[in-house]
Amino acid sequence: MTAVLRVLAPGLLTTVQDLGRPGYQSSGIPVGGALDPISLRAANALVGNAPNTGALEVAYFGPTLAVEDGEARLSFVGADAQIEILPDETATSGRRIATMRSVHLHRGEVVRIGSLTRGAVLYIAVEGGFAIAPVLGSVSTYLRGAIGGWQGRALATGDCLPLRRAEPSDRDDCEIVGLDLSPPARYRAIVGPQNDYFSAAAIETFFASDYVVSTGADRMGMRLKGPPLPHVRGFNIISDGIAPGSVQVPGNEQPIVLLADRQTVGGYPKIATVISADLPAISRMPIGAKIRFAPVSLDEAEAARRRLVAHIEELPDKIVPIRQSIGELTPRLFDCNLIGGVVDASAGAAELAELQ
């Protein structure tokens, strides 16, 4: 028997993602992978998976999933969300749980996830991972290329995702504490590589101004709206390789931060590059969020990267057993025989002795 997650409602954009497929950019295939690899790793750690195990990446509004033909342990890390566990598909309400934790779901139970707040993405990991064949070494979904993940696309109503485990391991559910996903005041970036296509005034404007995440943002790039950044040498260059976090400025003079599904080469000047340590944080930002940048040196970027790696290595140390509330314990109490024996208080001594 194979446990399955059946999709009752897919959410706005729910895809399977891992840490990506490096090594194929020379063939035009981007690395891709999770927009927020920190949250992905934390979600996997909560259910005992390897860091690169594929999970569901939820954008803005979550799916409704039913557990069929088995049991499953799921975890939720990333943006805040309304998460409700329903006893079955016919139920209209259930028990609420928070993010940053795992939960054991029984056969027939349903998890319903509503709107995300304080972030754009949420990760749902399942213990053991999904039984999905990798493409070029990864189960990440590359939407524009229609490869990887579940049939190369976002989830749709009626999809049945097979799990590698028929039932979860026999252990308590856990939560992750002390994981700070709040946005920084400013996102650090290195000037260039085509900063010579912009005046000193334009570069100063870029670092001194507020920009807003526009509705054109997606997994490929985060389009920003704010003060224009005029070019001094035109806006076309000979196409060159695109690094993660590149901030290109096309002819409309509005910056675009290139993210996980970025193109492998591009022909617009890049005024700056967001450092790798800040990419997970900027990728979490929802439409309408305000963003501000700060210039840093290469040495500062390398030091920040080392601190990020150390932070990632500490994630398992932040996982602790959940302290269950009375409400969560009540169903278990009804299943237990808490009374060892019953006596009649009006009985005489002889009768009491017989009962004992």
N, C-alpha and C positions, 0 to 999 in steps of 0.2 A: 504493500500500500504506500502511495506517495501523497504526502500532504500538499495541498494546493491553496493558493490565495486567489479567490475569484473576485474580479473587479465588478462591483455593483455600480460604481460611478467613478470616472477616471480622474476627477479634479481638473484644474485648468491646464496643467502641463506636468505630467508625472512620467519620468523616464528611469530606466535602469542605468546606473553609473557606478564606475569604480574609479581608480586613480589614473585611468587613461591608457592609451596605447602609444608610447614613445617609440621612435625608430622608423617611422613611415612618412615623415614630413617631406622627404625627397620625392615621394610618390604623390604628394599633394594631399595626404591624409593627416589632419591635425591630431595632436595628442588627445584633445578632448578630456573627458573625465569629469569628476565632480567640480562644480563651481566653488564649493567650499570644502576642500579636502580635510580640514580640521574637524568639522562636524561629522563628515563621513567616517573618519577614523574613530571618533568618539562613539558613534552609533555602533560600529562594529565591535569595539572593545566592550561595550555594555552586554553584548550577547555572546562574547567569547570568540568572535571571528578574527581572522587575519585582517590587517589593515586594508588590504586591497580587495576584499570581498565585495562583490557587487551589491548595491542597495538601491532603494527607490529615492530619487531626488524629486521633491515636490516643490512646485513654484506657485506661490501666492494663495492657492486654494487647494485643499487636499482631497484625496480620494476616499471612497468607501469600499472596504475590503472584507470579504467573508472567508473564514477558515473552513476548508472542506477536506474530507478524507484524512483527517489526522489532527494534530495540534501544532501550535507554533509559538515561539517566543519572539516578540518584536521589540524594537527600541526606537526612540524618537529623539533626535538631537538637531538643533538649529533654531529657527525662528519659533516664537511662541505660537501656540495653536490651541483651538478647542478640540480636544480629543475625547471621544465618547466610546465606551465599550458597551455594545448592545447584546442581549442574550441570543437574539436571532434576527433574521431579516424582517420579520413582521413587527418588531418592537419599534416604538417611536422615541423612546428615551432609555438611557442606561446610566452607567456610572462614569463620571468624569475623571480623567487622569491628566497629570502634567507631562510636559516634555522632559527631556534629560533623564529618562528612565527606561527600563524594560518592563514588559508585561507578558505573562503566560496566557495565551488564548486557547480556549478549548474548541473542539469541533462544533461548528455551527455558529460560533460567536462572530460578531461583526465589529470592526473598528471604523468609526466615522470621524473624519478630520475636516474641520471647517477652515475658515480664513486664517491666514498667517498674519501675525503682527510682529513688529520690531525686527523685521527681516524679510527677505524674499524667498528663502529656501529652507526646507526641512528635509532631513534624511530619515528614512525608515529602513532599518536593517533587520534581517531575520536570521535567527540562529542557524548556522550551517550554510546560509546563502541560497540563491536560486539555482535550480538545475537547468542552467542556460549555457549552451555551447559558446565559448569565446570566439570572436572574430579578430584575427591578427593579435592574439594574445590578450584580449580585453573583452569584457561584456558591456563596456560603455556604449551608450547610444549616440551615434553621430547622425543627427536628424537630416542634415542637408545631403549626406551621402547615403542615407537609408541603410546603414549597416550597424551591426551590434545590437546589444540590448534585447528587447522583445520585438522581434520581427522588424528591427530597424526603425521603430517609430515610438511615439508616446503611447501610453496605455489607453485602451478603449473599453467601453462597457462590454462585459462578457468575456474578456480575456481571463485565462486561467494560468497563473504562474506556478509551475511546479517547484517544490522546495526540495533541498537535498536531504532533509531530515523528516521522518514521518511524525516525530514528536520531539519536543525539546528535552534537554538534559534535566536531571533531577537536582535542581539547585534553586535557591531563592532568587527573586528578581532584585535588580540593583538600580542604583541611580548614580549619576556623575555629579560631583560637587566641586565648586570652585572653578568651573570652566567659564571664563569670561568671554562672551561673544559680542560685547558692546562695541560700537564703532569708535575708532580713535577720533580725536578732534581734527586731525589733518592726515591725509594719506601721503606717505613719503614717495618721492620720485626723483630719478636721476635725469638731468637735462640731456636732451638729445635722443637719438643720434643725428637727426637732421635739424638741430636748433639753428643752423646757419640759414635756414629758409624763413626764419622769423626775426623780427627786429628785437632789440633788447627790451623795448616797451611791451611787445607782445608776450615775451617770456615773463616779464614782471607781472603783467595782467593775469597770466595763467596761474601763477603762484599766489597772487594777492586777492583773487576773486572767489566768490561762491558759485558753484555750478550745481545744476539740478538734474537728477536722473530722469530722462525723458521716456515717453511711451514707446520709443523705438528700441529700447534696450532688450536684449535677448542673450542667449548663451554664447553667441559669437562676439558681441560687443555691447558695451554700455554707452549709449549715445547721451551726451550731456548738453544742456542748454545754459548759456550764460554769456558773458561779454565775448564778442568775436575776437578771433586770433588771426589777424590778416597776415598773408604771406608777403615776403619781399622778393622772392625768386620764383613765383608761381606755385601751383599746388600739385604738379606732376613731377615725379622722380622716376628713375629707372627702378623697377620693382626689385625689392630686396627681401631678405628673410624677416619674418615677423616674430619678435620675442613676446612671451606672455607679459601682459601689462603695458604693451606699447600704446602710446596715446597719439593716434594719428589725427591729422586735421585736414579734411577734404575741402573742396571748393566753397562750401557754405561757412567755413571758418569756425565751425563748432567741433569741439574735441570728441573723440570716441576712444574709450578704453577697451582694448581688445582682450577678450577673456578666453575661456576654455576651448570653445569651438572656433577660434580665430582662424582666418585663412593662413596658409603657410607662407605666402609672399604677398606684398602689397606695394602700391605705387604712389601713396600719399606721404608727405613729410610727417615725421613723428617728432613732436616738440619735446616729449619726455617719455620716461618709462617707469611705471609704478613698480616699486621693488617687490621681490617675491614674498617677503615677509608680510606685506600688506595686501597681497592679492586676495587671499581668502576673505579678509574683512570687507574689501571694497565689492567683492562679488556678491556679498550678502545684501547689499543695499537695494531697497525697493524703489519702484517708480515714485518720483516726488521727493526723494531724499536729497538733502543738501550735502555737497561734497566740496572739500577744500584740500589743496595740495601743499606740500612743503618740500623744498629742494634738499637733497642729501647727497653726500659723496659716495663713491663706490666703496670705500672702506666702511662707511657707516652702514651701507646696505649689506655688506658681507657680515658685519657684526650682528645686525638684526636677523639675518638668516640663521646664524648659529644659535641665537636665542630662540628662534622659532623651532628649530630642530630639537633643542633641549626641552621645549614646552611639549612637543609631540611625544617625546620619549616618556614624559611624566604622566600622560593621559591615563594609563592603567592604574596609577597610584591614586587617582581621583575617584575611583569607583568603589562604592560601599553598598552593603545590603540596605534595602529599603526598610525604613521604620514604618510599619503599616499602621494606618489609622483604625479606629474602632469600626468605621463604616466598611473598610475593606475586610476586616476580620469577621464581621457578623455572619456572612454566608458560611464560613468555615465552622463557626461555633454551632450552627444549626446541624451540621453534619457530624458533630462529635457527641459522644455520651459523656457528659460532664458529671454525672451522678453515679456514685458507686453502689448505692443501695437506698431504699426508702423504708422508713419505719413509721408506725402509727403512734403518735404522741400520747394517745389515750389508752394504749395497751398496758396491761399489767406487766410486772417484772418477768413472770414466767413466759409470757407471750413474746416479750422483747428478746429474751434469751434464745427462744426458738428461731426468731427472725435473724439473729446474728449467727 
